[in-house]
Amino acid sequence: MPEMYLHNSLTRRKERFVPLDPQHIGMYVCGPTVYDLAHIGNARPIVVFDVLSRLLRTLFPKVTYVRNITDVDDKINARAKESGEPIGAITARTTADFHADIASLGALPPDVEPRATGHIPEMIKIIEKLIASGHAYPAEGHVLFAVNTDPGYGKLSGHSHDELLAGARIDVAPYKRDPGDFVLWKPSTPDLPGWDSPWGWGRPGWHIECSAMSWRYLGESFDIHGGGSDLIFPHHENELAQSVCAFPGSHFARYWMHNGMLVVNGEKMSKSLGNFFTIREVLAKAPAEAIRLLLLRAHYRALLDFSDTALTEAKKEIDRFYRALERFPDVPGSELPASVRDALCDDLNTPLALSAMHALADAALGGDFEAARGLRAAGAVMGLLTSTPEAWFRGGATNDAADIEAAIAERLAARKSRDFVRADAIRADLTARGIVLEDGAGGTTWRRAG
């Protein structure tokens, strides 16, 4: 088995991946808070860790990939108050939207997708353990984690206690012993979600949710914890602190992986700048595989600049891969080629893996059957090349195939009636839409311009 190396945010270096149990890999990734449509920045960790899970499954006998749904949160409560829509309806609708959008991007479902509201007993149990060991304290219906009781607090983000306080948005309530103490449990009013607990009617803080769900499905220690770099502090820092303090001697996550941020045309995505795009909006203007490839063109830890130009370039790359498969449209995949595997095993280097795929495409374009098999296998791990070349170039990823076929039929009828002006106009319209017509003895066929 090839060695695998991952950059560990906890140690700030690339390390050889040594699993707790080589027969069973455990990975937890923070999922969405379901109150609105997911944006294109949200898609990046979904796609990155989807590729990682696919790679792990080629290397190890069993992988349990857990990605949660946060369905109790103040953002959800605020959206319900603002819109008048019941909380349950908001979370059900936006969860369904999330699933549909990421499925369009080729993300496979995780092995377990727990919802926070289904794991309140586990959260209460961890909080009770923290209180009993002196790491947490109840105060005015709240329970807070005492950061000063954890000597390792700050090691994930790499900041001192004072720096963490200065950089955090902290509600310095009078019941806190230390301004940096964070909420594990808070009281709820009758109009907000709540559960019975030893500290009264209330609801969990955000951080305890992921600690409880990872513990339930992966145990006290597991291999990989992933998410966006924006979650390092406070979310992941607080997860780590409460988990290792609740379970002395545990590691919680051995390897922490964080993807870099996505910007749009070099600027931070913002509704006020008019450069904020949902996944659904981007899917409406480009094939899903082109979007996915664009999300993988930069190394996962690097900043990713999302633009229409980059999207066009990604579409051309996908076109080239499908062109390479045209001579072998039904070719089955082989084992993952070493060039692609080694790139991905080197801290999930997807740009290098794509470069290796282009080399395979070069060989396949020259008639190399085994290279075409390797390209298919690489596509399977990258979540690309899921269609046939014919379907791809005929717009299989879009919904207008029937409309194109109807236009071709109309053009054929116009030609039969010798209305060549109309026939030429239809062809010109299709050309403007990026559709190339090819007239032959067997009739007219079409493909996307590539």
Wavefront OBJ file of the C-alpha trace (Angstrom):
o trace
v 0.000 0.000 0.000
v 1.369 3.458 -0.849
v 2.152 5.828 1.976
v -0.222 8.721 2.424
v 0.715 12.168 3.730
v -1.657 14.817 5.067
v -1.041 18.334 6.315
v -2.117 18.356 9.952
v -3.417 21.766 11.072
v -2.711 20.764 14.675
v 1.032 20.317 14.130
v 1.304 22.688 11.131
v 3.240 20.170 9.079
v 2.705 17.406 6.583
v 2.721 14.036 8.285
v 2.522 10.414 7.223
v -1.020 9.187 7.774
v -0.970 6.384 10.353
v -4.567 5.357 11.140
v -5.701 4.222 14.563
v -7.037 1.065 12.925
v -5.799 0.274 9.393
v -8.920 -1.818 8.876
v -11.323 1.027 9.620
v -10.783 4.755 8.980
v -12.965 7.306 10.764
v -13.494 10.809 9.322
v -15.725 13.619 10.551
v -16.454 16.777 8.534
v -18.579 19.706 9.658
v -21.699 19.973 7.522
v -24.147 22.803 6.872
v -26.314 24.876 9.167
v -29.608 24.521 7.349
v -31.312 27.895 7.123
v -30.693 28.966 3.500
v -29.383 27.740 0.157
v -25.719 26.712 0.223
v -23.348 29.056 -1.622
v -20.459 28.124 -3.875
v -17.979 28.617 -1.023
v -19.876 25.961 0.963
v -19.356 23.582 -1.953
v -15.577 23.574 -1.640
v -15.234 21.475 1.551
v -18.011 19.180 0.349
v -16.105 18.399 -2.870
v -12.645 18.310 -1.245
v -13.616 15.815 1.432
v -15.695 13.823 -1.022
v -12.491 13.235 -3.007
v -10.623 12.352 0.188
v -13.277 9.811 1.187
v -13.169 8.255 -2.306
v -9.370 8.016 -2.112
v -9.457 6.464 1.357
v -11.879 3.810 0.118
v -9.348 2.750 -2.546
v -6.654 2.354 0.132
v -8.382 0.899 3.190
v -10.932 -1.889 3.757
v -13.511 0.265 5.542
v -14.158 3.999 5.892
v -16.825 5.648 8.030
v -17.376 9.170 6.803
v -19.590 11.270 9.095
v -20.861 14.696 8.033
v -23.420 16.381 10.240
v -26.444 18.591 9.738
v -26.773 21.492 12.193
v -30.526 21.903 12.568
v -30.630 23.828 15.853
v -28.872 27.170 15.748
v -29.532 30.851 16.377
v -29.287 31.586 12.626
v -32.185 29.210 12.018
v -34.172 30.789 14.844
v -33.550 34.264 13.416
v -34.638 33.177 9.922
v -37.871 31.726 11.317
v -38.624 34.919 13.210
v -37.850 37.048 10.176
v -39.872 34.983 7.682
v -42.670 33.594 9.824
v -41.910 30.105 8.486
v -41.820 27.350 11.154
v -38.330 26.184 12.124
v -39.094 22.589 11.154
v -40.212 23.664 7.698
v -37.069 25.775 7.173
v -34.686 22.998 8.176
v -36.538 20.327 6.155
v -36.635 22.465 3.006
v -33.054 23.714 3.170
v -31.705 20.245 4.002
v -33.442 18.868 0.903
v -32.055 21.770 -1.156
v -28.555 21.104 0.170
v -28.756 17.414 -0.697
v -29.983 18.170 -4.214
v -27.293 20.779 -4.879
v -24.320 18.736 -3.702
v -25.614 15.616 -5.461
v -25.592 17.680 -8.661
v -21.906 18.352 -7.988
v -21.244 14.624 -7.766
v -20.752 14.421 -3.992
v -21.514 10.960 -2.644
v -23.588 10.753 0.545
v -21.547 10.290 3.726
v -21.864 6.986 5.555
v -23.610 8.740 8.439
v -25.336 12.123 8.362
v -26.453 12.840 11.925
v -28.666 15.762 12.814
v -27.932 17.758 15.928
v -31.518 17.547 17.181
v -31.259 13.749 17.230
v -28.287 13.738 19.616
v -29.305 15.881 22.592
v -28.814 13.000 25.120
v -25.180 12.580 24.001
v -24.601 16.327 24.367
v -26.058 16.336 27.874
v -23.888 13.363 28.853
v -20.683 15.086 27.710
v -21.661 18.288 29.513
v -22.292 16.326 32.719
v -18.838 14.732 32.423
v -17.249 18.165 31.969
v -19.016 19.572 35.025
v -18.058 16.544 37.133
v -14.381 16.917 36.171
v -14.306 20.673 36.855
v -14.000 21.731 33.219
v -17.480 23.295 33.040
v -19.860 25.087 35.364
v -23.579 25.977 35.398
v -24.539 29.626 35.700
v -28.002 31.205 35.387
v -29.452 28.407 33.259
v -26.300 28.234 31.126
v -23.428 25.785 31.252
v -20.038 27.119 30.219
v -16.715 25.500 29.436
v -13.909 26.930 31.582
v -11.085 27.512 29.113
v -8.489 28.057 31.837
v -8.885 24.444 32.946
v -7.498 23.165 29.633
v -3.738 23.795 29.396
v -3.809 22.910 25.693
v -6.463 25.455 24.766
v -5.323 27.435 21.734
v -2.970 24.822 20.295
v -5.072 24.202 17.188
v -5.384 27.872 16.208
v -1.872 28.619 17.479
v -2.827 31.647 19.546
v -2.404 32.557 23.184
v -5.371 33.048 25.475
v -5.163 36.839 25.123
v -4.921 36.647 21.335
v -7.908 34.338 21.182
v -9.970 36.758 23.241
v -8.946 39.691 21.060
v -9.803 37.876 17.837
v -13.093 36.346 18.902
v -16.582 37.755 18.966
v -17.325 37.004 22.574
v -20.434 37.945 24.473
v -18.915 38.840 27.835
v -21.873 37.957 30.038
v -21.730 38.652 33.777
v -22.157 34.961 34.599
v -18.897 34.020 32.869
v -15.898 33.363 35.092
v -13.578 34.184 32.186
v -14.484 36.213 29.076
v -13.258 33.331 26.884
v -15.513 30.694 28.453
v -17.923 29.369 25.851
v -21.472 28.091 26.043
v -22.253 24.387 26.166
v -25.920 24.814 27.072
v -28.218 27.839 27.167
v -31.804 28.463 28.266
v -34.631 28.589 25.740
v -37.842 30.593 25.816
v -41.131 28.843 24.911
v -40.984 30.115 21.331
v -37.526 28.594 20.683
v -36.423 24.972 20.340
v -35.619 23.405 23.672
v -35.167 20.193 25.608
v -35.326 19.161 29.249
v -31.917 19.012 30.909
v -30.413 19.016 34.418
v -29.976 22.792 33.963
v -33.518 23.527 32.869
v -35.306 23.883 29.550
v -32.732 24.845 26.957
v -30.716 24.026 23.865
v -27.091 23.186 23.083
v -24.323 25.531 22.046
v -22.932 25.020 18.563
v -19.588 23.466 19.505
v -20.918 20.667 21.712
v -23.060 19.377 18.851
v -20.123 18.152 16.751
v -18.303 16.686 19.751
v -21.380 14.634 20.607
v -22.041 13.419 17.083
v -18.430 12.462 16.349
v -18.281 10.608 19.692
v -21.503 8.739 18.937
v -20.360 7.415 15.557
v -16.546 7.420 15.682
v -15.678 7.099 19.360
v -13.498 9.135 21.683
v -10.595 9.167 19.180
v -10.743 8.970 15.409
v -8.510 9.657 12.430
v -9.475 12.798 10.492
v -11.511 15.916 11.221
v -12.145 18.250 8.290
v -13.750 21.577 7.516
v -13.122 25.064 6.219
v -10.255 27.126 7.638
v -12.826 29.618 8.934
v -13.871 26.968 11.482
v -10.453 26.595 13.139
v -11.416 29.210 15.733
v -13.616 29.151 17.623
v -15.509 26.057 16.486
v -12.771 23.449 16.094
v -10.663 24.848 18.918
v -13.641 24.502 21.245
v -14.579 21.055 19.928
v -11.070 19.829 20.636
v -10.970 21.317 24.131
v -14.306 19.966 25.345
v -13.728 16.518 23.829
v -10.262 15.837 25.240
v -11.375 17.169 28.620
v -14.514 15.021 28.637
v -12.525 11.928 27.693
v -9.103 12.117 29.384
v -6.419 10.285 27.464
v -8.263 10.545 24.161
v -6.898 12.233 21.046
v -10.258 13.341 19.622
v -9.081 13.853 15.992
v -5.538 12.733 15.121
v -5.320 14.743 11.879
v -7.036 18.077 11.300
v -7.532 19.142 7.682
v -8.781 22.572 6.624
v -9.534 23.814 3.133
v -8.728 27.382 2.134
v -11.337 29.986 1.379
v -13.027 30.671 -1.935
v -13.063 34.196 -3.338
v -14.872 35.503 -6.418
v -12.819 37.486 -8.925
v -10.212 38.069 -6.227
v -12.663 39.479 -3.675
v -14.297 37.970 -0.637
v -17.776 36.780 -1.505
v -20.383 39.226 -0.227
v -23.984 40.039 -1.040
v -23.152 43.733 -0.757
v -20.529 43.377 -3.517
v -22.941 41.486 -5.746
v -20.548 38.531 -6.030
v -22.435 36.112 -3.769
v -23.595 33.021 -5.656
v -25.493 29.996 -4.459
v -24.545 26.563 -5.784
v -27.889 26.553 -7.573
v -27.145 29.831 -9.350
v -23.790 28.558 -10.593
v -25.322 25.247 -11.704
v -27.753 27.218 -13.859
v -24.913 28.633 -15.967
v -22.352 25.824 -16.163
v -22.231 22.013 -16.248
v -21.821 20.507 -12.800
v -18.618 18.638 -13.687
v -16.979 21.877 -14.832
v -17.860 23.464 -11.481
v -16.505 20.461 -9.608
v -13.261 20.489 -11.597
v -12.818 24.196 -10.904
v -13.154 23.479 -7.172
v -10.316 20.942 -7.523
v -7.960 22.952 -9.755
v -6.331 24.648 -6.761
v -4.754 22.740 -3.880
v -7.341 22.384 -1.137
v -5.307 24.436 1.354
v -4.797 27.317 -1.092
v -7.085 30.245 -1.779
v -9.400 29.457 -4.700
v -10.438 32.266 -7.052
v -13.811 31.517 -8.623
v -14.642 33.414 -11.823
v -16.473 32.995 -15.116
v -13.116 32.829 -16.887
v -11.919 30.029 -14.608
v -15.226 28.232 -15.123
v -14.804 28.416 -18.902
v -11.282 27.006 -18.599
v -12.534 24.185 -16.385
v -15.219 23.347 -18.961
v -12.508 23.103 -21.656
v -10.510 20.728 -19.455
v -13.508 18.449 -18.986
v -14.194 18.598 -22.728
v -10.639 17.453 -23.400
v -10.989 14.475 -21.062
v -14.214 13.411 -22.770
v -12.594 13.870 -26.195
v -9.903 11.439 -25.066
v -12.584 8.890 -24.209
v -14.500 9.211 -27.502
v -12.558 6.340 -29.111
v -13.335 4.159 -26.085
v -16.817 5.286 -24.978
v -17.605 2.133 -22.981
v -14.144 1.545 -21.550
v -14.234 0.222 -17.957
v -12.012 1.754 -15.343
v -8.768 0.102 -14.291
v -6.942 0.324 -10.998
v -6.183 3.917 -10.076
v -3.034 4.860 -12.044
v 0.021 5.324 -9.852
v 0.572 8.881 -11.125
v -2.879 9.977 -9.944
v -2.790 7.916 -6.762
v 0.615 9.270 -5.726
v -0.512 12.864 -6.330
v -3.608 12.400 -4.167
v -1.653 10.572 -1.464
v 0.598 13.628 -1.220
v -1.755 15.778 0.848
v -4.605 15.441 -1.653
v -2.752 17.271 -4.423
v -5.647 17.542 -6.876
v -3.861 19.967 -9.268
v -1.086 17.385 -9.723
v -3.695 14.626 -10.097
v -5.405 16.637 -12.853
v -2.036 17.082 -14.569
v -1.580 13.304 -14.467
v -5.067 12.913 -15.957
v -4.068 15.175 -18.852
v -1.076 12.914 -19.504
v -3.444 9.936 -19.601
v -5.730 11.897 -21.946
v -2.769 12.571 -24.260
v -2.099 8.844 -24.491
v -5.777 7.976 -24.915
v -6.096 10.515 -27.743
v -3.270 8.599 -29.395
v -5.229 5.365 -29.160
v -3.893 3.926 -25.873
v -6.687 1.742 -24.464
v -5.035 1.278 -21.059
v -4.592 5.031 -20.707
v -8.319 5.457 -21.374
v -9.038 2.883 -18.645
v -6.761 4.768 -16.285
v -8.462 8.053 -17.112
v -11.831 6.524 -16.239
v -10.445 5.204 -12.941
v -8.964 8.602 -12.105
v -12.298 10.235 -12.909
v -14.066 7.889 -10.494
v -11.852 8.978 -7.584
v -12.052 12.654 -8.538
v -15.816 12.446 -9.031
v -15.454 13.385 -12.708
v -16.189 11.763 -16.095
v -19.440 10.275 -14.856
v -21.099 10.488 -18.273
v -20.372 9.090 -21.719
v -18.624 11.311 -24.272
v -21.762 11.310 -26.437
v -24.015 12.381 -23.571
v -21.513 15.029 -22.450
v -21.165 16.677 -25.847
v -24.902 16.429 -26.427
v -25.486 18.362 -23.234
v -26.302 15.432 -20.984
v -25.627 17.617 -17.981
v -28.261 20.132 -19.020
v -32.019 20.037 -19.417
v -32.335 21.391 -22.964
v -31.580 18.237 -24.986
v -35.238 17.782 -25.945
v -35.402 21.417 -27.088
v -32.303 20.932 -29.262
v -33.729 17.769 -30.803
v -36.962 19.640 -31.584
v -34.996 22.447 -33.277
v -33.097 19.895 -35.379
v -36.389 18.276 -36.416
v -37.770 21.691 -37.367
v -34.636 22.426 -39.402
v -34.983 19.084 -41.197
v -38.618 19.866 -42.039
v -37.622 23.326 -43.289
v -34.970 21.823 -45.562
v -37.420 19.267 -46.948
v -39.814 22.086 -47.795
v -36.869 23.981 -49.332
v -37.178 26.784 -46.769
v -33.416 27.189 -46.565
v -33.593 30.615 -44.955
v -35.462 29.130 -42.006
v -33.140 26.112 -41.867
v -30.065 28.356 -41.811
v -31.611 30.553 -39.125
v -32.196 27.512 -36.891
v -28.613 26.369 -37.379
v -27.307 29.873 -36.599
v -29.402 29.993 -33.426
v -28.045 26.625 -32.284
v -24.487 27.707 -33.089
v -24.977 30.809 -30.949
v -26.043 28.498 -28.122
v -22.833 26.494 -28.480
v -24.411 23.577 -30.380
v -22.482 22.124 -33.319
v -24.536 20.292 -35.975
v -22.947 17.583 -38.086
v -24.899 16.470 -41.172
v -24.101 13.012 -42.456
v -25.527 10.065 -44.346
v -27.190 8.817 -41.201
v -28.847 12.153 -40.473
v -27.951 15.135 -38.336
v -26.108 14.712 -35.028
v -25.152 17.387 -32.536
v -22.669 18.074 -29.776
v -21.589 20.867 -27.507
v -18.815 23.054 -28.862
v -15.643 22.087 -27.058
l 1 2 3 4 5 6 7 8 9 10 11 12 13 14 15 16 17 18 19 20 21 22 23 24 25 26 27 28 29 30 31 32 33 34 35 36 37 38 39 40 41 42 43 44 45 46 47 48 49 50 51 52 53 54 55 56 57 58 59 60 61 62 63 64 65 66 67 68 69 70 71 72 73 74 75 76 77 78 79 80 81 82 83 84 85 86 87 88 89 90 91 92 93 94 95 96 97 98 99 100 101 102 103 104 105 106 107 108 109 110 111 112 113 114 115 116 117 118 119 120 121 122 123 124 125 126 127 128 129 130 131 132 133 134 135 136 137 138 139 140 141 142 143 144 145 146 147 148 149 150 151 152 153 154 155 156 157 158 159 160 161 162 163 164 165 166 167 168 169 170 171 172 173 174 175 176 177 178 179 180 181 182 183 184 185 186 187 188 189 190 191 192 193 194 195 196 197 198 199 200 201 202 203 204 205 206 207 208 209 210 211 212 213 214 215 216 217 218 219 220 221 222 223 224 225 226 227 228 229 230 231 232 233 234 235 236 237 238 239 240 241 242 243 244 245 246 247 248 249 250 251 252 253 254 255 256 257 258 259 260 261 262 263 264 265 266 267 268 269 270 271 272 273 274 275 276 277 278 279 280 281 282 283 284 285 286 287 288 289 290 291 292 293 294 295 296 297 298 299 300 301 302 303 304 305 306 307 308 309 310 311 312 313 314 315 316 317 318 319 320 321 322 323 324 325 326 327 328 329 330 331 332 333 334 335 336 337 338 339 340 341 342 343 344 345 346 347 348 349 350 351 352 353 354 355 356 357 358 359 360 361 362 363 364 365 366 367 368 369 370 371 372 373 374 375 376 377 378 379 380 381 382 383 384 385 386 387 388 389 390 391 392 393 394 395 396 397 398 399 400 401 402 403 404 405 406 407 408 409 410 411 412 413 414 415 416 417 418 419 420 421 422 423 424 425 426 427 428 429 430 431 432 433 434 435 436 437 438 439 440 441 442 443 444 445 446 447 448 449 450
